[in-house]
Amino acid sequence: MSLNILEISYLIASLTFILGLKMLSNPDSARKGNLIAAGGMLIAIIATITLYQDYDSGKMINYGLIFLGLIIGTVIGTIMAKKVQMTSMPQMVSFFNGMGGACAALIAIIEFQSHQHSTVTGFDGELLVMLLGLLIGSVSFSGSIIAYGKLEGKIQDKVLPMNQVINMVMLGTIVVLIVYQMVSGSDPLLFYVLLGIALIYGVLFVMPIGGADMPVVISLLNSFTGMAAAFGGFLYGNKAMLTGGILVGSAGTILTILMCKAMNRSLTNVLLGAFGSAAPGGAKSASGDQTVREISISDTAVLLSYSQSVVIVPGYGLAVAQAQHICHELEKLLGEKGVEVNYAIHPVAGRMPGHMNVLLAEADVPYERMQEMEEINSKFANTDVVVVIGANDVVNPAAKNDPSSPIYGMPILEVDQAKNVIILKRGMAAGYAGIENELFFYPKTRMLFGDAKATLQKLTAEVKEV
């Protein structure tokens, strides 16, 4: 009877995961979907703790350690979630993702301790699942921690000599070790050698990746953690864990492929650790006319107020300044004056997938005003003013015009097609990819220097007076 209730509980939890993921696709239902999925996880945890004894009566369960872990994890997670700023959200995602990978690797290590004494004849599927869980979980853990350090500014991009060759050799070694263990049987020494190589590979494959490519890495590592969790579900016969891992793994993989397509990069290059590393020599300078043209707050207010269409391009600088709310206020004010205002969202704007969507949704910007790159690019030619706030690489024409640029070939928001471009920046510093933006020097471009939030506050006040 307890077994049946446990299986039903896992089924309910799995259904809530699927429903929650579906609801996450719409901002209006995303919050509720997140709560529903969290509720399903709570059901799975409670059912496992209360019913697993009957499910496998041969094992003693230390409830003290279980509840201690639950309490510590809940307290730490709650505190981190409440204190994290929107600008630090990518770091937190990377950190939590790394913890998930570490848990999956620990599951494989613990189960291997028991499995190495077993006498399995023929194909050992359980050993294969352990090896794959160890491999993917370890890569996800070490890679996510490096990604966290890079996003936090504590670790700099580092490309080793012959980095691709080293990574390919390590991948080949990993495959050989897994095949050898499957043929010859479990070997504790080789198992832990595999663990060490996987941890090192996770570091080496993320270390050289920088620039605008970091959102793709976060998405890929997230899919790794999901797959590793699914392997843990196989080992324990836990349907909820299996379903959750498959959903995370498949969704992360699909998102990674879509983002690679959006950046005109190949997934193979990501796996080999040669994806988006900055070119040697630091920032590149734009060629041609180097004249910077500034514009005042009052002139900007007049230009915006008497326009028919305005497009706002948000970037990481908007998140850093925490200016999304005042930006929304400016948008509403222009709307009251009869100006059509939309937001142009690049797939990799910010530091993680969907960063700008989350940022604007927090400020209650209507979702229909957030237009994706493919939709908005055809409208720039008929746009009176584009206001770029904190974005850089995703609007850099060098991606189209300069074959020597590290971002050449990456689809961008073609704001240079608009009639007027106003860029809000603190100064002339290069973007995250480390290259100068030639858009700054276009005749139709005007620079509005200053902190994004303070500038938008002054601009909003001026627009009210026009």
Buried (B, 14 or more C-beta within 10 A) or exposed (E): EBEEBBBEBBEBBBBBBBBBBEBBEEBEBBEBBBEBBEBBBEBBBEBBBBBBEEBEEEEEEEEEEEEEEEEEEEEEEEEEEEEBEBBBBBBBBBBBBBBBBBBBBBBBBEBBEEBBEEEEEEEBEBBBBBBBBBBBBBBBBBBBBBBBBBBEEEBEBBBEEEBBEBBBEBBEBBEEBBEEBBEEEBBEEBBEBBBEBBBBBBBBBBBBBBBBBBBBBBBBBBBBBBBBBBBBBBBBEBBBBBBBBBBBBBBBBEBBBBBBEBBEBEBEBBBBBBBBBBBEEEEBEBEEEEEEEEBEBBBBBBBBBEBEBBBBBBBBBBBBBBBBBBBBBBBBBBEEBEBBBBBBBBBBBBBBBBBBBBBBBBBEBBEEBBBBBEEBBEBBEEBBBBBBBBBBBBBBBBBBEBEEBBBBEBBBBBBBBBBBBBBBBBEEEBBBBBBBBBBBBBEBBBBBBBBBBEBBBBBBEBBEEE
